[in-house]
């Protein structure tokens, strides 16, 4: 058991130790931890001017690396080569996503960019039919989809809910042709994205189309 004098000394020594100051942290900053404030700017040209300067690549057969800044900025802002804006609420606009030092000195022309399928499917011409109900399986085989049946009674273009191919009844052709515009071309226009009406190579199940 400690004596009374030792107990008093321990109490006085504990009081004399300065207390550490508490740090205060603020959560009012709306910028996420993985994004800098510079990335939140909306109208900032992100393509570096140094891309316009010819740079000789290694190797005698390689051409000089050079691109126009205005053309590169246009490629950066476009969501896809065939579509300007977003087509889903979960998408981030390309002009906001491609920011920061990672993209400042990158040749936009050589970045892989797939075509937007939502725009490619609307290049497909309408499949006209004289039946009230049509079936669609996307062409059959592993590249197709489950077979569904589509009612084409209404005077409109009816698209497949799986692959998006358009169907319409011949009885409604004049009505659809009288409209100022349609979401799908009514006749083939020779676009490179068009797929032939008959997509099958074989009628056998589970085979490639």
C-alpha positions as CSV (number, residue, x, y, z in Angstrom):
1,X,0.0,0.0,0.0
2,X,1.4,3.4,-1.0
3,X,2.1,6.0,1.7
4,X,0.2,9.2,1.8
5,X,3.2,11.3,0.6
6,X,3.8,9.2,-2.4
7,X,0.1,9.3,-3.4
8,X,0.1,13.1,-3.2
9,X,3.2,13.3,-5.4
10,X,1.6,11.0,-8.1
11,X,-1.5,13.1,-8.2
12,X,0.4,16.4,-8.5
13,X,2.6,14.9,-11.3
14,X,-0.5,13.8,-13.2
15,X,-1.9,17.3,-13.0
16,X,1.3,18.9,-14.3
17,X,1.3,16.9,-17.6
18,X,-0.1,19.1,-20.4
19,X,-3.1,17.7,-22.2
20,X,-2.8,17.0,-26.0
21,X,-4.9,19.4,-28.1
22,X,-7.7,17.7,-29.9
23,X,-7.7,18.1,-33.7
24,X,-11.0,19.1,-35.4
25,X,-11.9,17.6,-38.7
26,X,-14.5,19.1,-41.1
27,X,-16.8,17.1,-43.3
28,X,-18.2,20.0,-45.2
29,X,-15.9,19.6,-48.2
30,X,-18.1,18.1,-50.9
31,X,-15.1,16.8,-53.0
32,X,-14.7,13.0,-52.6
33,X,-11.4,11.7,-51.4
34,X,-10.5,10.1,-54.7
35,X,-11.0,13.3,-56.8
36,X,-9.2,16.5,-56.7
37,X,-10.9,19.9,-56.9
38,X,-9.5,20.5,-60.3
39,X,-11.4,17.4,-61.6
40,X,-14.7,19.0,-60.6
41,X,-14.3,21.8,-63.2
42,X,-16.7,21.4,-66.0
43,X,-15.4,23.5,-68.9
44,X,-11.7,22.8,-69.0
45,X,-9.9,21.9,-72.1
46,X,-8.0,18.8,-71.1
47,X,-6.1,18.1,-74.2
48,X,-2.5,19.3,-73.8
49,X,-1.0,21.8,-76.3
50,X,2.1,19.6,-76.4
51,X,0.2,17.0,-78.4
52,X,0.3,19.4,-81.4
53,X,4.1,19.4,-81.5
54,X,5.6,16.7,-83.8
55,X,7.5,14.1,-81.8
56,X,9.5,11.6,-83.7
57,X,8.7,8.1,-82.5
58,X,11.3,5.4,-81.9
59,X,11.8,3.3,-85.1
60,X,12.4,4.4,-88.6
61,X,9.0,3.2,-89.9
62,X,6.9,5.0,-87.3
63,X,5.3,8.3,-88.3
64,X,5.6,11.4,-86.2
65,X,3.1,11.6,-83.3
66,X,1.0,14.7,-83.7
67,X,-2.6,15.7,-83.5
68,X,-4.7,18.9,-83.6
69,X,-5.8,20.0,-80.2
70,X,-9.3,21.1,-81.3
71,X,-9.9,17.7,-83.0
72,X,-8.6,15.8,-80.0
73,X,-10.8,17.8,-77.6
74,X,-13.9,16.9,-79.8
75,X,-13.0,13.2,-79.5
76,X,-12.6,13.5,-75.8
77,X,-16.0,15.2,-75.2
78,X,-18.0,12.8,-77.5
79,X,-19.4,10.0,-75.4
80,X,-18.9,7.6,-78.3
81,X,-17.8,8.0,-82.0
82,X,-21.4,7.8,-83.0
83,X,-23.1,9.4,-80.1
84,X,-22.6,12.8,-78.4
85,X,-24.3,12.4,-75.0
86,X,-24.9,9.8,-72.4
87,X,-27.6,7.1,-72.7
88,X,-27.8,5.9,-69.2
89,X,-28.2,7.6,-65.8
90,X,-25.3,5.6,-64.4
91,X,-22.9,7.0,-67.0
92,X,-20.6,9.9,-66.3
93,X,-20.1,12.4,-69.2
94,X,-16.9,11.7,-71.0
95,X,-15.8,15.3,-70.6
96,X,-15.8,14.9,-66.8
97,X,-14.5,11.3,-66.7
98,X,-11.4,11.9,-68.8
99,X,-9.8,14.6,-66.7
100,X,-6.5,14.9,-64.8
101,X,-2.9,14.3,-65.7
102,X,-3.6,10.8,-66.9
103,X,-5.3,12.2,-70.1
104,X,-3.4,15.5,-70.6
105,X,-0.8,14.1,-73.0
106,X,-2.6,11.2,-74.6
107,X,-3.4,10.8,-78.2
108,X,-7.2,10.6,-78.3
109,X,-7.1,9.2,-81.8
110,X,-5.4,6.0,-80.7
111,X,-7.6,5.3,-77.6
112,X,-10.0,2.4,-78.2
113,X,-13.6,3.6,-78.3
114,X,-16.4,1.2,-79.2
115,X,-19.4,2.4,-81.1
116,X,-22.5,3.0,-78.9
117,X,-24.9,0.0,-79.5
118,X,-27.9,2.1,-78.7
119,X,-27.2,4.2,-81.8
120,X,-26.2,1.2,-83.9
121,X,-29.4,-0.6,-83.4
122,X,-31.4,2.4,-84.6
123,X,-29.7,2.0,-88.0
124,X,-31.5,-1.3,-88.5
125,X,-34.4,-1.0,-91.0
126,X,-37.9,-2.1,-90.0
127,X,-38.8,-5.8,-90.6
128,X,-42.2,-5.7,-92.3
129,X,-44.6,-8.6,-91.7
130,X,-48.2,-9.6,-92.6
131,X,-48.7,-11.6,-89.4
132,X,-50.1,-10.1,-86.2
133,X,-47.5,-11.8,-84.1
134,X,-43.8,-12.2,-85.0
135,X,-41.0,-14.0,-83.2
136,X,-37.5,-12.9,-82.6
137,X,-34.5,-14.8,-81.2
138,X,-31.8,-12.5,-82.2
139,X,-30.6,-14.8,-85.0
140,X,-30.4,-18.1,-83.0
141,X,-27.5,-19.9,-81.5
142,X,-25.3,-18.7,-78.7
143,X,-25.2,-15.2,-80.1
144,X,-29.0,-14.9,-80.0
145,X,-31.4,-14.6,-77.1
146,X,-34.5,-16.4,-75.8
147,X,-37.3,-16.5,-78.3
148,X,-40.0,-14.0,-77.7
149,X,-43.3,-13.1,-79.5
150,X,-44.1,-9.5,-80.4
151,X,-47.6,-8.2,-81.2
152,X,-47.5,-5.8,-84.1
153,X,-51.3,-4.9,-84.2
154,X,-50.7,-1.3,-83.2
155,X,-49.7,1.4,-85.8
156,X,-46.2,1.8,-84.6
157,X,-42.7,0.3,-84.7
158,X,-42.5,-2.5,-82.2
159,X,-39.0,-3.4,-81.2
160,X,-37.6,-6.5,-79.6
161,X,-37.0,-6.0,-75.9
162,X,-33.9,-8.2,-76.1
163,X,-31.9,-7.1,-79.1
164,X,-33.9,-4.0,-80.3
165,X,-34.7,-5.2,-83.8
166,X,-37.8,-3.3,-85.1
167,X,-40.9,-4.9,-86.5
168,X,-44.1,-3.4,-88.0
169,X,-47.2,-4.7,-89.8
170,X,-47.6,-4.0,-93.5
171,X,-51.1,-2.6,-92.9
172,X,-49.5,0.3,-91.0
173,X,-46.8,1.1,-93.6
174,X,-48.6,4.2,-95.1
175,X,-49.3,5.6,-91.6
176,X,-45.6,5.2,-90.6
177,X,-44.4,6.7,-93.9
178,X,-46.6,9.7,-93.3
179,X,-44.9,10.5,-90.0
180,X,-42.3,13.3,-90.1
181,X,-39.7,11.0,-88.5
182,X,-39.4,7.5,-87.1
183,X,-37.0,6.0,-84.6
184,X,-35.9,3.4,-87.1
185,X,-35.5,3.7,-90.9
186,X,-38.5,2.2,-92.7
187,X,-36.4,0.9,-95.7
188,X,-32.7,-0.1,-95.9
189,X,-30.5,2.9,-96.4
190,X,-27.2,1.1,-97.1
191,X,-25.6,1.9,-93.8
192,X,-22.6,-0.2,-92.8
193,X,-24.3,-1.0,-89.5
194,X,-27.3,-2.7,-91.1
195,X,-27.8,-6.4,-90.6
196,X,-29.6,-8.5,-93.1
197,X,-33.2,-9.6,-92.3
198,X,-32.2,-13.2,-92.3
199,X,-29.4,-13.5,-89.8
200,X,-29.2,-17.3,-89.7
201,X,-26.5,-19.4,-91.3
202,X,-28.2,-22.6,-90.2
203,X,-31.6,-23.5,-88.9
204,X,-30.2,-26.0,-86.5
205,X,-30.3,-25.3,-82.8
206,X,-27.3,-24.1,-80.8
207,X,-25.2,-23.2,-83.8
208,X,-23.6,-20.0,-84.9
209,X,-25.6,-17.6,-87.0
